[in-house]
Amino acid sequence: MTYRLENATKEMALQIAMIWETGWHDAHADIVPSRLRALRTKDSFFERTMENLLDTRIAVDGSKLLGFCMTKEDELYQMYVSQQARGSGVAQALIRDAESRIKAAGHKMAWLACAMGNERASRFYEKSGWTKAGRQVVSLDTSEGAFPLEVWRFEIQMATGLDE
């Protein structure tokens, strides 16, 4: 599979939101509270895509979106790959891209929140060099305000010039 990584554009926002919605429900349908599932609507994914567009990188093959990652300061905020691109190396390229952006912003460590019970994602993060650092409660943005959710916290140290 050939692809390139690039900055997200408004023209790709709907495709990003669709991959996010499909991937989120695929990974979380059986492991998060039903109220949170109900709040994760098509509109909510599109709105959050637009809010985070400047911090989003995408993997594309021509005009076809294969996946995306969003960062917020030292956090790998979101990352999803289309079902067709799973196992192709796209996720690995996106996570490395997110790490390099977080490092370039001057952070010595990156972190991400993973829904407890999302074993597929947990295995991927660990395989990618991230460490499960424990549990924490995060405040998720929803149309009804903050939604607290206990998650697994993963971390990775950013290599310094001496380590490379």
N, C-alpha and C positions, 0 to 999 in steps of 0.2 A: 504494500500500500504506500503510495506516495502522498506526501502532504507537506505543508509549510505552516509555520507558526507566524501569526501576525496580530496586530492590535485589532480589537473588535470595532465594528462600525455600527451605526444606527440601522443600516440596511440588514445586518445580520442579527439584530436583536430578537426578532421573532423566532428565528431558528435556534438561537441560544436558549431562549425561554422554553421552547418545546423540548430540547434535549434535557434541560434542567428538570422540567416537570416530569417527563417520562422516567428519567434516571432516579429522581428523588422518590417517586411513588414505587418504582421497582425495588429500590433498596430499603425503603422505610415503611411500607404498607403494614407490615406485621410487627414492627418494633417500636413505634412511637404512639403516644396517646391519640385516641380517635379525634379529639378536639383539634389537635395540631394537623392531622390529616385533612380535616374538613376546611381548615384555614389555608391550606396549600392548594389554591385554585390556579387556573390558567392565568387569570389577571394578576395574582400575587407574584407569580414567577416573572411575568413580563415587567411589572413595576420594579421589582428588585433588579432585574437585568438592566433596565434603563438607569437606575440609581447607581449601579456599579460598572457601567460600561467603560469608563475611562481606566479602570483597574482590571480589565478583562482582556485576556489573550485567547486566541482561538487557533485551532488546528483545522486547516481546510485542504480539501482536494478539489482544485478548481473552484467552483462555487458551492460545493457541498461541505457543510460543517460536520466535522468529525468529533469535536469536543471543545471544551473551554476550561479555563481556570481563572479565578478571581482572587486577588490579594487585597488585604486591608492592613496596611502597615506591616507588622511582623507575622500576620496570620495568612495562611493559605485558606481563604474564606470559603470557596466553593470550587469543586472540580468534578466534571462529569464528561463521560465519553459516550457517544452513540452506541447502541447495541451492535451495529455493524463494525465498529472500529475497536471493540473490546478484543484484547489479546494481540493487537497489531503494533504495539509500541507507542501509540499516541498518548496514552495516559502517562507513561514514563517520560516522554518528551515534555508534556505539560507540567508535570510535577517538578522536573529539573528547571524548566523555564521560570516557574513560580519561585523556586529557591533562589535562582540567580537574581530575580528582581528584588526579592526581600533582602538578599545580601547587598546588592547594589545600593539599596536605600540605607545601608549602614547598620542593619540589625545583625547581631551575633548569633541569634537563635530564631528559628521559625516554629510556629505551632499551628495546629489545626484541631478542630472538634470533629469527632466521629460518633455518630449515634451508637449507643451501646447496643450490641447485638448485630451490628453490621459487620459480620465476620469477613466477607469478601473484601471490603474496603480495608479492614484492619490488617488482613494478610498482605494486601498490596502495599500499604504504608510501611509495614515492617520490612518487607522485601526491598523497599526503596530506601532503607536506611533510617527510617523514623523510629523513635522509641515511644512505646506507650508509657506516658509519665503518670498516669493515674486518672482519676475522675474529677470533673468539675461541673458546676452548674453554669450554663451560658444562658444569655437572654436573647431569644430569637425575635426578630422583627415580624410582626403579623399585622393584619388590618385591624385587629382589636388591641394592638399594643404589644408590650413585651410578653413573651411566653417563656417561662423558665424550663430548661430541660437539662437533666444530668447526662453528660456525654463522657466518652473517653477522650482524654487530651493526649495528642501525639506531639512530639518535639523532635527537632533536628538541629544540631549545632552547625553554624555556617563556618566553612573552612576559612582560615585566615591565609594570608600570603605565605606564612611560614609552613602551613600544613599542606599546601598544594604541591 
